[in-house]
Amino acid sequence: MKVILANPRGFCAGVNMAIESLDRALQLFGTPLYVYHEIVHNLHVVERFRRRGVVFVNAIDDIPANSVVLYSAHGVSPAIRNLAVERNLNAIDATCPLVTKVHLEAIRFAKEGYTILLIGHEGHDEVAGTIGEAPGSIRLVQDEQEVVALDLPADAKVAFLTQTTLSVDDAEVIIRALRKRFPKIVGPKKDDICYATQNRQEAVKEIVPEADIVIVIGSQNSSNSLRLAEIARTLGKQAHLIDGVSEIDNRWFVGVACVLVTAGASAPEDVVQECVEYLTRHFSATVENRTIRDEDVSFHLPKELRSLTLVS
């Protein structure tokens, strides 16, 4: 059996920054240290930090006053920031800069009087934060049917934004539907879907014709990981999204000659390697690394940590 290991895969610049931020915060402040929502959507990453004393919460009210809180890579709304101030929390903002870009676009469009149609998934942490920037101006659109159902005239002053971790193809379908329904709709100057999401999807699309089956390493609540598996299935391949090696089922590989292995943007590389080693050990698989695009993006630590790092 042959394993093709897709590149790029795994951690993106935003995830690296968020994890490094939490590591640094632990060094500077110790425990307990609180994180609002999961730092990134990955079971292994969250559990590793939990074992080090990090407390993940879904409500600011669950954090004792005067504590240290770190905002996750997915971003938060102004309402959450205000609650943190009321509780006198020392807040560290590890929001991915690409998510911050969408927030700023939402603020700008709202100030200019647009109704903003946000393409994304209801309940996702990133979507909640973006809507919170202009709750009176934003409507969530999840598919073409919801575009048709919008109770807005064709000449309405509307703009669109997208969640950063969507399927590029799915988002484009919805954007085309919006442009057809609202010919004068405006959007961001540059695509909001993040470079890492696009690159990982591109790698799957390019390599998948060679594969019999696709294994995506990532958690079920990771939007970009789910999209990778969906893309493979759309292209006619069996695909499995797994958190790690313990979820591999040997029955998947009966009669399989080639396996494509990739990982979502929040999946640790050591977990990927455990899965590859399992395949080589149990199926005498050979491994080929296949690089579709090089990545050299990096983001600075949050300003709250940069200033402390300089004097520590």
C-alpha positions in Angstrom: 0.0 0.0 0.0 1.1 3.5 -0.7 0.5 6.6 1.5 0.6 10.0 0.0 1.1 12.6 2.7 -0.3 15.9 1.5 1.6 19.2 2.0 0.5 21.7 3.2 -1.4 20.1 6.1 -1.8 20.7 9.8 -1.1 23.8 11.8 -1.6 27.1 10.1 -0.1 30.4 11.1 -3.1 31.4 13.2 -3.1 28.1 15.1 0.6 28.3 15.7 0.2 31.9 17.0 -2.7 30.9 19.3 -0.8 27.9 20.8 2.4 29.8 21.2 0.4 32.5 23.0 -1.1 30.1 25.4 2.3 28.5 26.1 3.8 31.9 26.8 0.9 33.0 29.0 1.3 29.8 31.1 5.0 30.7 31.5 4.2 34.3 32.5 1.1 33.9 34.6 1.0 30.2 35.7 -2.3 28.6 36.6 -5.2 28.8 36.8 -5.3 30.4 33.4 -8.6 30.6 31.5 -9.4 30.4 27.8 -12.7 31.6 26.4 -13.8 28.6 24.2 -11.4 26.1 22.9 -8.0 27.6 21.9 -8.4 25.8 18.6 -10.9 23.2 17.5 -8.8 20.1 18.2 -9.2 17.5 20.9 -5.5 16.7 21.4 -4.5 20.4 21.7 -7.2 21.2 24.2 -6.6 18.1 26.3 -2.8 18.7 26.4 -3.4 22.3 27.7 -6.1 21.1 30.1 -3.6 18.7 31.7 -1.3 21.7 32.2 -3.9 23.5 34.2 -5.7 25.6 31.6 -9.4 26.0 32.1 -11.6 26.3 29.0 -14.9 28.1 29.6 -17.9 28.9 27.4 -19.1 31.9 29.5 -17.1 34.9 30.8 -19.2 34.6 34.0 -17.4 31.3 34.7 -14.1 33.1 35.1 -13.3 34.5 38.6 -12.8 38.3 38.7 -9.2 39.6 38.3 -8.1 36.4 36.5 -6.2 36.0 33.2 -8.2 35.0 30.1 -7.0 34.3 26.6 -9.4 34.7 23.7 -9.2 31.8 21.2 -8.1 31.9 17.6 -11.7 32.2 16.5 -12.3 35.7 17.9 -14.9 37.1 20.2 -17.5 39.8 20.0 -17.3 43.3 21.6 -20.0 42.1 24.1 -17.6 39.5 25.4 -14.7 42.0 25.7 -17.0 44.3 27.7 -17.9 41.6 30.1 -14.2 40.8 30.6 -13.6 44.5 31.5 -16.5 44.4 33.9 -14.9 41.5 35.7 -11.5 43.1 35.6 -10.0 40.3 33.7 -6.5 40.5 32.2 -7.4 39.6 28.6 -4.9 38.3 26.0 -6.3 38.4 22.5 -5.1 35.4 20.4 -7.6 36.0 17.6 -6.2 35.0 14.2 -5.4 38.1 12.2 -7.4 36.8 9.3 -10.5 36.6 11.5 -9.8 40.1 12.8 -9.8 41.2 9.1 -13.4 39.9 8.7 -14.4 41.7 11.9 -13.0 45.0 10.7 -14.8 44.5 7.3 -18.1 43.9 9.2 -17.6 47.1 11.2 -16.9 49.1 8.1 -19.8 47.8 6.1 -22.2 48.4 9.0 -21.0 52.0 9.4 -21.6 52.5 5.7 -25.2 51.3 6.1 -25.0 47.9 4.4 -27.0 44.9 5.4 -24.2 42.3 5.7 -24.8 38.7 4.5 -22.4 36.5 6.3 -21.7 33.2 4.6 -20.9 30.7 7.4 -22.1 28.0 9.7 -24.5 28.7 12.5 -23.1 28.1 16.0 -19.4 28.3 14.9 -17.3 30.4 17.3 -16.0 32.5 14.5 -19.4 33.3 13.2 -20.7 34.3 16.6 -17.8 36.7 17.1 -18.3 38.3 13.7 -22.0 38.7 14.1 -21.3 40.3 17.5 -19.4 43.2 15.8 -22.6 44.4 14.1 -25.6 42.3 15.3 -28.2 44.7 13.9 -26.7 44.6 10.5 -25.6 41.0 9.9 -27.7 38.1 8.6 -26.3 34.6 8.4 -26.6 32.8 5.0 -25.7 29.1 5.0 -26.8 27.9 1.6 -28.4 28.9 -1.7 -31.9 28.2 -0.3 -31.4 30.8 2.4 -30.3 33.3 -0.3 -33.6 32.8 -2.0 -35.5 33.1 1.2 -34.0 36.5 2.2 -36.7 39.1 2.6 -34.7 41.9 0.9 -35.4 43.7 -2.4 -33.1 43.1 -5.3 -31.8 46.7 -5.1 -31.1 46.5 -1.3 -27.8 47.9 -0.1 -26.1 44.7 0.8 -22.5 43.4 1.3 -21.2 39.8 1.9 -18.5 38.4 4.1 -17.4 34.8 4.6 -16.3 32.6 7.5 -12.6 32.0 7.0 -12.7 28.2 7.2 -15.4 27.4 4.5 -15.1 25.2 1.5 -13.9 27.5 -1.3 -16.2 25.8 -3.8 -19.3 25.9 -1.5 -18.7 29.6 -0.7 -18.4 30.5 -4.4 -21.7 28.8 -5.1 -23.4 31.0 -2.5 -21.6 34.1 -3.6 -22.8 33.5 -7.2 -26.4 33.1 -5.9 -26.0 36.4 -3.9 -24.7 38.2 -7.0 -27.6 36.9 -9.1 -30.2 37.9 -6.4 -28.5 41.3 -5.6 -26.6 42.6 -8.7 -25.2 45.6 -6.8 -23.9 43.5 -3.8 -20.3 44.4 -2.7 -17.8 42.3 -0.9 -14.3 42.4 0.6 -11.4 43.5 -1.6 -9.8 40.1 -1.1 -11.2 36.7 -0.4 -11.9 36.1 3.3 -11.3 32.4 3.2 -7.9 32.0 4.7 -4.8 31.0 2.8 -4.3 27.8 4.8 -7.9 26.6 4.3 -7.6 27.1 0.5 -4.1 25.5 0.3 -5.2 22.3 2.2 -8.3 22.0 0.0 -6.3 22.6 -3.1 -3.9 19.8 -2.1 -6.8 17.3 -1.6 -8.3 18.2 -5.0 -5.0 17.8 -6.8 -3.9 14.5 -5.2 -7.2 12.7 -4.6 -7.6 11.2 -8.1 -4.6 9.0 -7.3 -6.1 7.7 -4.0 -8.6 5.0 -3.1 -9.3 6.4 0.3 -8.7 9.7 2.2 -7.8 10.0 5.9 -8.2 13.5 7.4 -6.7 14.1 10.8 -8.8 16.6 12.7 -11.7 17.0 15.2 -15.4 16.8 14.3 -15.9 20.4 15.5 -13.1 21.7 13.2 -14.8 23.4 10.2 -11.8 23.3 7.9 -11.2 19.6 8.7 -14.8 18.7 7.9 -14.5 20.5 4.6 -11.5 18.5 3.6 -13.4 15.2 4.1 -16.4 16.6 2.3 -14.3 17.6 -0.7 -12.9 14.1 -1.0 -16.3 12.6 -0.8 -17.7 15.1 -3.4 -14.9 13.9 -5.7 -16.0 10.3 -5.3 -13.6 9.0 -2.7 -14.2 7.3 0.6 -13.0 9.7 3.4 -12.7 9.5 7.1 -12.2 12.3 9.6 -10.5 11.0 12.7 -9.0 12.6 15.8 -6.1 10.1 15.9 -4.7 6.6 15.4 -7.2 5.0 17.9 -10.0 5.7 15.4 -8.5 3.9 12.5 -10.4 0.8 11.3 -8.4 -1.7 9.4 -11.5 -2.7 7.4 -11.3 0.6 5.6 -8.2 -0.6 3.7 -9.3 -3.9 2.3 -8.3 -3.8 -1.4 -6.8 -0.3 -1.0 -3.7 0.5 -3.0 -3.3 4.2 -2.2 -4.2 6.3 0.8 -4.2 10.1 0.9 -3.4 11.5 4.4 -4.0 15.1 5.2 -4.8 17.2 8.3 -6.9 20.1 9.2 -5.3 23.4 10.2 -5.6 22.7 13.9 -4.3 19.1 13.9 -0.9 18.5 15.5 1.8 16.9 13.3 2.7 14.3 15.9 -0.8 12.9 15.7 -0.5 12.8 11.9 2.8 10.9 12.2 1.3 8.4 14.6 -1.3 7.6 12.0 1.2 7.3 9.2 3.4 5.0 11.3 0.4 2.8 12.0 -0.3 2.4 8.3 3.4 1.6 7.6 3.5 -0.9 10.4 0.2 -2.7 9.7 0.1 -2.5 5.9 3.8 -2.3 5.0 2.9 1.0 3.4 5.5 3.2 1.7 5.2 6.9 2.2 5.5 9.7 -0.3 5.4 13.4 0.7 3.7 15.5 -1.9 3.9 19.3 -1.7 1.4 21.3 -3.7 2.2 24.7 -2.3 4.8 26.1 0.1 3.7 28.2 3.1 5.8 30.8 4.8 3.1 32.8 6.7 3.6 33.7 10.4 1.9 36.0 12.8 3.2 37.9 15.8 2.2 37.1 19.4 -0.6 39.3 20.8 0.6 42.7 21.9 -0.3 41.9 25.5 2.3 39.2 25.4 4.9 41.0 23.3 5.2 43.8 25.8 5.5 41.4 28.7 8.0 39.2 26.8 10.3 42.2 26.3 10.6 42.9 30.1 10.6 39.3 31.3 
